[in-house]
């Protein structure tokens, strides 16, 4: 049976279902093809479940430190099965919400494996999708436009293939029945440090090995140093500039061990299990791209500024095209792609101006260029920095660690980037992102009246600090 439609979306993750909804809003007939569950990685194996676990870990840490607030507690007990139950309930509720949105917008959902086919009796051009349904039946979707949104999966290291017991991916870690006594995390990027923070708060002995000379290699050096200092203070063992030697991996007496090379020295590291967190790999295989003129370059689908592939009627969005590989970036790309194919005006935010968030304790958030990137891009910069410890609400809240750093152009006063580390900065970063979109200067943001006492006051102070005009220090 053939299904004709205006827009077909291959992949029902965040980018895919947002694109489908936008297309339906524009009056398009839409079919979405998903092999697993609507919501994709973000909802089922990424953003939502991991942040649920991080929140439970934060609450547990707060209880352990409640005496500093004048509250004495005893007998507080971590029941990890209940932590997992809470996570699953949140995911289920949001999954139901996505399914409702599909019905509300009259989007047809096909559950099955989709494969793009070339010109055939169904269509004179490539872009139709053969779908193998769960019951083994076949459907062919023939769209006017196709959007590929097949997402990504955890990248693995040769010699450290996941087994779900001793070597874990982040997918495996999310469904652990019980917490290990200790864990070795290979990779100190966003996912690695989030798991390090969470498991440390849960009482697990954590060791992190990062090949670069800092945690969060893509983030500001000052922020990375502060995060490393604070995690180390909590008892996390961190090795930057270290490379695990995969051929030395072994399991003995229920413990994994591996050799780490750091400079000219080698050291044996051991733990109950190992989490390999070395990035994500785009899902470009087995989806029929060889039947089209869609190009794969460096493991991701190549697109132009309008998110079109080598065939103008086929678009690609989200993790499968590389870049930031963030859920909110995928959503933005999905809307932009649909607007373009529908002839609507599009506003595609430059990649470096999309906010980036890390949900450690304390949180990290940034937008724009780091100081190093700004200088590398030829800017003469001026920098403002303001600590949370000078903000009343931070002291009240009990989280005085961290700071906000503003990088501006010394000649034009343009805001080039804002980096934050501290409590709730993932909520605060949007003000900085808006300031960049509106091309505001630090002085203009600093003149905005920030309510007191709030954590947001730190943004105004940091902006004023760019020109030496901060009030609180």
C-alpha positions in Angstrom: 0.0 0.0 0.0 1.3 3.5 -0.8 0.8 6.5 1.4 1.1 9.9 -0.3 1.8 13.0 1.8 3.3 16.5 1.7 6.0 15.8 4.3 7.4 12.6 5.6 9.7 12.6 8.6 12.1 9.7 9.1 12.7 9.6 12.8 10.4 10.6 15.7 12.9 12.2 18.1 12.7 15.7 19.3 13.7 17.3 16.0 11.5 14.9 14.0 8.3 15.3 15.9 8.7 19.1 16.2 9.2 19.3 12.4 6.1 17.2 11.9 4.0 19.5 14.2 5.3 22.6 12.4 4.4 21.1 9.0 0.9 20.2 10.3 0.5 23.8 11.5 1.2 25.0 8.0 -1.6 22.7 6.6 0.7 20.0 5.4 -0.3 16.3 5.3 2.4 14.7 7.4 3.6 11.1 8.1 6.2 10.4 10.7 8.2 7.1 10.7 9.7 5.9 13.9 11.2 2.4 14.6 11.1 2.7 18.3 9.2 5.2 20.5 8.2 8.8 19.7 10.5 11.2 21.6 13.7 9.5 20.5 17.0 9.7 22.4 16.2 12.9 24.3 13.0 11.6 25.9 13.9 7.9 26.4 17.7 7.6 26.6 19.1 11.1 27.1 17.9 14.5 28.3 14.8 13.7 30.3 15.8 10.4 32.1 19.3 11.6 32.9 18.1 15.0 34.3 15.5 13.1 36.4 18.4 11.0 37.9 20.4 14.2 38.4 17.6 15.9 40.3 17.3 12.9 42.6 21.0 13.0 43.2 20.8 16.7 43.9 18.0 16.3 46.4 20.0 13.5 48.1 23.0 15.7 48.4 20.9 18.5 49.8 19.6 16.2 52.5 23.1 15.1 53.4 24.0 18.8 53.8 20.8 20.0 55.4 22.4 20.7 58.8 24.0 23.8 57.2 20.4 25.1 56.8 19.6 24.5 60.4 17.7 21.2 59.6 18.9 18.0 61.3 18.0 14.8 59.5 18.7 11.2 60.4 17.9 8.0 58.7 17.7 9.4 55.2 18.1 6.5 52.8 18.6 6.3 49.1 16.4 3.7 47.5 17.6 3.5 43.9 14.7 1.5 42.6 12.4 4.3 43.6 14.7 6.8 41.9 14.4 4.8 38.7 10.6 4.5 39.2 10.3 8.3 39.4 12.4 8.6 36.2 10.3 6.1 34.3 7.1 7.8 35.4 8.3 11.2 34.1 9.4 9.6 30.8 6.0 7.8 30.4 4.1 11.0 31.1 6.0 13.0 28.5 5.8 10.1 26.0 2.0 10.2 26.3 2.1 13.9 25.7 4.0 13.5 22.4 1.5 10.9 21.3 -1.3 13.3 22.1 0.4 16.0 20.0 0.5 13.6 17.1 -3.2 13.0 17.3 -4.0 16.7 17.9 -2.2 17.7 14.8 -3.6 14.8 12.7 -0.1 13.4 12.0 0.0 9.8 10.8 2.6 7.8 12.8 4.0 4.6 11.3 5.9 2.4 13.7 8.6 0.6 11.7 12.0 0.7 10.1 12.2 3.2 7.2 14.6 3.0 4.3 14.8 5.7 1.6 14.4 4.4 -1.9 15.5 5.7 -5.2 13.4 6.5 -8.3 10.8 3.8 -8.8 7.3 3.0 -9.9 6.2 4.9 -6.8 8.0 8.2 -7.6 10.2 9.5 -10.4 12.6 10.9 -7.9 14.3 9.5 -4.8 12.9 10.2 -1.4 10.1 7.7 -1.0 10.4 5.6 2.1 9.9 1.9 2.4 8.7 1.1 5.9 8.9 -2.4 7.4 6.1 -2.4 10.1 6.3 -4.3 13.3 4.1 -7.0 12.0 6.3 -7.6 9.0 4.0 -5.8 6.5 5.4 -3.2 4.2 4.2 0.3 3.5 5.7 2.8 1.0 5.4 6.5 1.9 5.7 8.9 -1.0 6.2 12.5 0.1 6.7 15.7 -1.7 9.5 16.5 0.8 11.4 14.2 3.1 13.1 15.2 6.4 15.7 12.8 7.7 15.9 13.0 11.5 17.4 9.6 12.5 19.5 11.0 15.4 22.6 9.4 16.9 23.8 6.7 19.3 26.7 6.5 21.8 30.1 6.2 20.2 32.2 3.3 21.3 35.9 2.6 21.4 37.5 -0.4 19.7 38.4 -2.9 22.4 35.9 -1.4 24.8 32.7 -2.7 23.3 29.8 -2.3 25.7 28.5 -5.5 27.4 26.0 -3.9 29.7 27.7 -5.2 32.8 31.3 -4.1 33.0 31.5 -1.7 30.0 28.5 0.6 29.8 27.2 3.3 27.5 25.0 6.1 28.8 22.1 4.1 27.5 23.1 1.2 29.7 23.8 3.4 32.7 20.2 4.8 32.6 18.7 1.4 33.3 21.0 0.2 36.0 19.2 -1.9 38.7 21.6 -0.9 41.4 24.5 1.5 41.8 28.1 0.2 41.6 30.5 0.8 44.4 32.9 2.6 42.0 33.0 3.6 38.3 35.6 4.7 35.8 34.3 7.2 33.3 36.2 7.4 30.1 35.5 10.9 28.6 35.1 14.2 30.5 32.7 15.9 28.1 29.2 16.9 28.8 27.8 13.4 29.3 30.8 12.2 31.3 30.8 15.0 33.8 27.0 14.8 34.3 27.3 11.2 35.2 30.4 11.9 37.4 28.4 14.5 39.3 25.3 12.4 39.7 27.0 9.2 40.7 29.3 11.0 43.2 26.1 12.5 44.8 24.7 9.0 45.0 27.8 7.9 46.9 29.6 6.1 44.1 33.4 6.4 44.0 34.1 8.1 40.6 37.2 8.4 38.5 37.1 10.4 35.2 39.7 10.2 32.5 39.7 12.9 29.8 42.2 13.0 26.9 42.1 16.7 26.6 43.9 19.1 29.0 40.6 20.1 30.6 37.1 18.8 31.4 34.4 20.0 28.9 37.0 20.6 26.1 34.6 22.8 24.1 33.9 25.2 27.0 35.7 28.1 28.5 39.0 27.3 30.3 38.0 29.3 33.5 34.7 27.4 33.7 36.3 24.0 33.1 38.9 24.7 35.8 36.2 25.7 38.3 34.2 22.6 37.6 37.2 20.4 38.0 38.1 22.1 41.3 34.6 21.7 42.7 34.2 18.0 41.6 37.6 17.2 43.0 36.6 18.9 46.3 33.6 16.5 46.4 35.9 13.5 46.0 35.8 12.8 42.2 39.2 11.7 41.0 40.0 13.4 37.7 42.8 12.7 35.2 43.0 15.2 32.3 45.5 14.7 29.5 45.1 10.9 30.1 44.6 8.2 27.5 43.3 4.8 28.3 45.1 1.9 26.6 42.2 -0.2 25.3 44.4 -3.3 24.7 45.1 -3.4 28.5 41.5 -3.8 29.5 40.6 -6.8 31.7 38.1 -8.0 34.2 39.2 -9.9 37.3 37.4 -10.7 40.5 34.4 -8.5 39.5 36.6 -5.5 38.8 37.5 -3.8 35.6 41.0 -2.5 35.1 42.8 -0.6 32.4 46.1 1.2 31.9 46.1 5.0 31.5 49.0 6.8 29.9 49.5 10.3 31.0 52.6 12.0 29.7 55.5 9.6 30.2 53.8 7.7 33.0 51.4 4.8 33.0 48.9 4.0 35.8 46.5 1.1 36.3 42.9 2.3 37.1 40.3 -0.1 38.4 36.6 0.1 39.3 33.4 -2.0 39.5 32.5 -0.9 36.0 33.4 1.5 33.2 31.3 4.1 31.5 32.5 4.9 28.0 31.4 8.5 27.2 33.3 9.6 24.1 30.6 11.4 22.1 27.8 10.3 19.8 27.7 8.8 16.3 25.1 9.8 13.7 22.7 7.1 12.5 23.4 7.2 8.8 23.7 3.5 8.2 20.9 1.2 6.9 18.5 4.1 6.0 18.9 3.9 2.2 21.1 7.0 1.7 23.0 5.0 -1.0 19.9 5.2 -3.1 20.0 9.0 -3.2 22.4 11.8 -3.9 22.5 12.6 -0.2 26.2 12.9 0.8 27.7 11.7 4.1 30.8 13.6 5.1 32.9 12.8 8.2 30.1 10.5 9.4 27.2 13.0 9.2 24.8 14.1 6.5 26.0 17.2 4.6 23.4 20.0 4.4 23.3 23.6 3.1 22.3 26.6 5.1 18.6 25.7 4.5 19.2 22.2 5.8 18.8 20.7 2.3 20.9 17.7 1.4 22.3 16.9 -2.1 18.7 16.5 -3.2 16.8 19.8 -2.7 13.5 18.0 -1.7 15.3 16.0 1.0 16.2 17.8 4.2 18.2 16.5 7.3 18.2 17.9 10.8 19.4 17.1 14.3 22.2 14.8 15.5 22.4 13.1 12.1 24.0 16.3 10.6 26.5 16.7 13.4 27.1 20.1 15.0 26.0 20.7 18.6 23.8 17.5 18.8 21.4 19.1 21.2 17.7 18.5 21.4 16.8 22.2 21.3 19.1 22.7 18.3 17.3 19.8 16.5 13.9 21.4 17.3 15.1 24.7 15.9 16.5 23.0 12.8 13.2 21.1 12.3 11.2 24.2 12.3 13.6 26.0 10.0 13.6 23.1 7.5 9.8 23.0 7.4 9.5 26.8 7.0 11.9 26.6 4.1 10.2 23.8 2.2 6.9 25.6 2.8 8.2 28.9 1.4 8.0 30.6 4.8 10.7 33.0 6.1 13.3 31.2 8.2 15.4 32.4 11.1 18.3 29.9 11.6 20.4 30.9 14.6 24.2 30.5 14.0 25.4 27.4 15.8 27.6 29.2 18.3 24.7 31.3 19.4 22.6 28.3 20.5 22.8 27.9 24.3 24.7 24.9 25.7 23.9 23.5 29.1 25.6 21.0 31.4 23.5 19.7 34.4 26.3 19.0 36.9 26.3 20.3 40.4 26.9 23.2 40.0 25.5 23.6 36.5 27.4 25.0 33.5 25.8 27.0 30.7 27.2 29.1 27.8 26.3 30.8 24.6 28.5 32.4 21.9 32.2 32.2 21.8 34.6 31.5 24.7 37.3 34.0 25.3 39.8 31.8 23.5 37.5 31.3 20.5 36.8 35.1 20.3 40.5 35.9 20.1 41.1 33.1 17.6 38.4 34.7 15.4 40.3 37.9 15.4 38.5 40.0 18.1 40.1 42.2 20.5 38.2 41.4 23.7 37.3 42.8 27.0 36.0 40.5 29.8 33.7 41.0 32.8 33.5 38.4 35.5 31.3 38.3 38.7 31.1 35.6 41.4 28.0 34.1 42.8 29.4 34.6 46.3 28.7 38.3 46.1 25.0 37.6 45.2 22.6 37.5 48.2 20.3 35.0 46.8 23.2 32.6 46.1 24.1 32.7 49.8 20.4 32.2 50.8 20.2 29.3 48.4 23.3 27.8 49.8 25.2 27.7 46.5 27.8 30.4 46.4 30.2 28.6 44.0 30.8 29.7 40.5 30.6 32.9 38.4 29.4 34.5 35.2 31.9 35.6 32.6 31.1 38.0 29.7 33.3 38.3 26.6 32.7 41.4 24.6 34.4 43.1 21.5 36.6 45.9 22.8 35.9 48.0 19.7 32.2 47.5 19.0 30.9 46.5 22.5 29.1 43.5 20.9 28.6 40.6 23.3 30.7 37.7 21.9 29.9 35.1 24.5 28.7 34.4 28.0 29.9 31.5 30.2 28.4 30.6 33.5 29.0 28.1 36.3 26.7 28.0 39.3 23.3 27.2 40.6 20.5 27.3 38.1 22.6 28.8 35.3 20.9 26.5 32.8 17.8 28.7 33.5 19.8 31.9 33.5 21.5 31.5 30.2 18.5 32.4 28.1 18.8 36.1 29.1 22.3 36.1 27.7 21.2 34.3 24.5 18.5 36.8 24.0 20.9 39.7 24.5 23.1 38.2 21.7 20.2 37.7 19.3 19.1 41.3 19.9 22.7 42.5 19.5 22.6 44.2 22.9 25.8 45.6 24.5 26.9 44.6 28.0 26.0 48.1 29.2 22.5 47.8 27.9 21.9 44.4 29.7 23.5 45.9 32.8 21.1 48.8 32.8 18.1 46.4 32.9 16.7 46.4 36.4 17.2 42.8 37.8 14.9 42.0 40.7 16.5 41.6 44.1 17.2 39.1 45.6 17.6 36.8 42.6 20.3 34.8 41.1 19.8 36.7 37.9 21.4 39.7 39.4 24.8 38.1 38.7 24.2 38.6 34.9 23.7 42.3 35.3 26.7 42.6 37.5 28.9 40.6 35.1 27.8 42.7 32.2 28.6 45.9 34.1 32.0 44.4 35.1 33.0 44.4 31.4 33.6 48.1 31.7 34.6 48.1 35.4 31.2 49.3 36.5 29.9 46.4 38.7 28.2 47.6 41.9 28.6 44.6 44.1 32.4 44.3 44.1 
